[in-house]
Amino acid sequence: MNDGEVPEPRVLTRPEHCLSRKNIDPDALKVMVRLNRNGFKAFLVGGSVRDLLLGKQPKDFDVATDARPGQVKKLFRNCRIIGKRFRLAHIYFRNNKIIEVSTFRKRPPDTLPEDVPEPVPGKPGDNTFGAPHEDALRRDLTINGLFYDLETFSVVDYVGGVEDLRNRVVRTIGDPEERFREDPFRMIRSVRHAVQAGFRIEPATYDAILACAHLLRQSNPSRLHDDVQKDLDRGHFASVLRTQMETGILAAYFPELETYLRTGGLPDSLFQPAWVWEALARLDEAGSGDPNSRRFRTASLLLPLLEKRLLDAFGFPHNPVRNPKETHLYLIECSAPMGLQRSQREESKTLWVAWLRLRAYLSEGKLPIRFQNKPYFSDACAWHIFHQSLAEGRSAVEVEADIHQAVQTGRAVVKRKRRRRGRNRQPTPNP
């Protein structure tokens, strides 16, 4: 295609696709309608179009327009411009809902020579605005490069995304190796979309991931943490992790976890790689409806690594109160690739120590009242039930029965002590 030549898109008219306005967020519709009425083009873009064509309900609805960020702000009082290098308009609605509006952009020019200073972020020339077809070509995957035009109720395809959706294929836009070198995080997104949609990765794209996975070692930590958190929050995590192992992605950004899953733990340890895979699969089956899904998924990855470090350093037996300083430091190091916040690390550490104490008390057949009254007691019990049901194949009812029996025994001990103290305090009768 020559410079300045606009490619002819494939346009699916309303009878040719299943996307309906009824499934689009009403606030996103309001944004597009107002932009259209003021003479601007406005398309629904990205993952929302992909999901709607697949019959799924999108989590977010993004809009692309030829209006500049300042022009968008003039049309919406509830608008805020964010970003330094790439200016985006966030339009706020009730219940903390945000509709993101971006201006059509084209791929930035080649990297400047070393002797040419980089533009100052936020300066007028820093945003490379473009036309709709240029905006489509700069996106990562063909299935994410589709537009929905509200004015004509049509799907506009400049990149072959419609065909790839029908063939259930994940493919990069342009040369895959070049696109992954531009942004290594496209590899993580390619795997995520393929697994979650049940698609296959196109061979050239898959080979490029194998060749470029190592680039994630030098990637931006904050962006990496965002992507890892997205995977942890969604289903199909076990399949995502397996595909990341196969392609070398996991070894690049989380080598400790990759080594553990390949080589295994110590023979007498509480965790084994097989347990981790089974735990992740069980949590994926439970779905987002399980309140413990998110933190148990995190614990299923983190606690085996923590245990292995402690056992390598100090050996057996497990002692919940031994080496608290090392436990804290190891937990920080193990969780670094996951980007956990401090509160999340503390939650994991509390769960680890409480669970080991629970196991020690259960081995004695009684749970002291002071332990039952701790705020973390219920979490430790829930994790113990989850762990035992996988590690020993026992039903949750059996494990709960053991805990209940130990609880009752602990309460009975306290009652006997109180009765004994009461008898000792009885005053002697006067003669």
Secondary structure, DSSP 8 states (H G I E B T S, - for coil): --TT-----EEE-GGG----GGGS-HHHHHHHHHHHHTT--EEEETHHHHHHHTT---S--EEEESS-HHHHHHH-TTEEEE-SSS-EEEEEEGGGEEEEEEE-B----S---TTS----TTSGGGS-B--HHHHHHTSSBGGG-EEEETTTTEEEESSSHHHHHHHTEE-BSS-HHHHHHH-THHHHHHHHHHHHHT-EE-HHHHHHHHHHGGGGGGS-HHHHHHHHHHHHHSS-HHHHHHHHHHHTHHHHH-HHHHHHHHH---TTSS--HHHHHHHHHHHHHHGGGSTTHHHHHHHHHHHHHHHHHHHHHH-SS--TTS-HHHHHHHHHHHHGGGT--HHHHHHHHHHHHHHHHHHHHHHHT---HHHHTSTTHHHHHHHHHHHHHHHT---HHHHHHHHHHHHHHHHHHHHHHHHHHHHHH------
